[in-house]
Amino acid sequence: MTAFFTVLQIVAPVATLAAVGFFWVKSGRDWPVAFVGRLAMGVAIPALVFTALSGAAVAPQAMASVALAATLGYLALIAAFWALARGLGLDARALAVPLAFGNTGNLGLPLALFAFGESGLALAVVVFSVGITLQFSLGLWLMSGAAPSRLLREPMLWATLSGAVFLWQGWRLPGWIETTLDLAGQMAIPLMLLTLGVALAGLRPARLPLAAGLSLIRLGLCLGVGLAIGWALAPDRLALAVIVLQFATPVPVTAYLMASRLGGDGEAVAGLVLASTLLAVLTLPLALALLI
């Protein structure tokens, strides 16, 4: 019973804010998705990433181990889902990347913070940063053939690199700059959760039976890879728990946005987002109960 209420306290804020975003749009109110997305990806999330990394109460060696685990895990998942899609006669270019990457931003960061505190958040930021970097470099190239060099224009990359350097060297910014970045970063998690609800409200999914089957297969593969990589490389139980939790998150809304923008099968990816998110409602609380 204690574990149940602990998990409920972790999941309830996440679900509540996502529900606010969902019903906000369903009630006919406006939500400027493009503006909020630019604000989140250009200001709030880079500030959160930098402050979480540079001020982390976690050994740099542990964060490096988690970064290596995340990199190897995502590469293994891309290869596995590419082979799976080919084997089922599906479009591997359109589906492998959306299946490989989880919603480690909108969902994974809040869950890690509420479940494991600031140390867990710092490790989750590492997984999130690795995932975003691979998604918008290798993933972008696999889905469209576009040059991965566009990643150099993303504030997220520079926030990750500079935060890692500051942690490694033990550097600190002037107090007023740290306070400013901390305030900007505090916007990120509420914005991501509200936008998750807004995005789910606007999805136009297709082929839901196929999406449900793929989501079940995906969950098993992601948990298996997360556990295997975590046991092999995680320096402690906290790092293992964060890795497994991040790999268990559902298909992100960014995958749908990428597929739609790049001319992929946007409706099929929307089905994956919806099916995997509904599945996560059942599986993430169970995963948290086992990990905390």
Secondary structure, DSSP 8 states (H G I E B T S, - for coil): -HHHHHHHHHHHHHHHHHHHHHHHHHTT----HHHHHHHIIIIIHHHHHHHHHHT-SS-HHHHHHHHHHHHHHHHHHHHHHHHHHHHTT--HHHHHHHHH---IIIIIHHHHHHHHHHHHHHHHHHHHHHHHHHIIIIIHHHHH---GGGGGG-HHHHHHHHHHHHHHHT----HHHHHHHHHHHTTHHHHHHHHHHHHHHH-----HHHHHHHHHHHHHHHHHHHHHHHHHH-SSHHHHHHHHHHHTS---HHHHHHHHHTTS-HHHHHHHHHHHHHHHHHHHHHHHHHH-
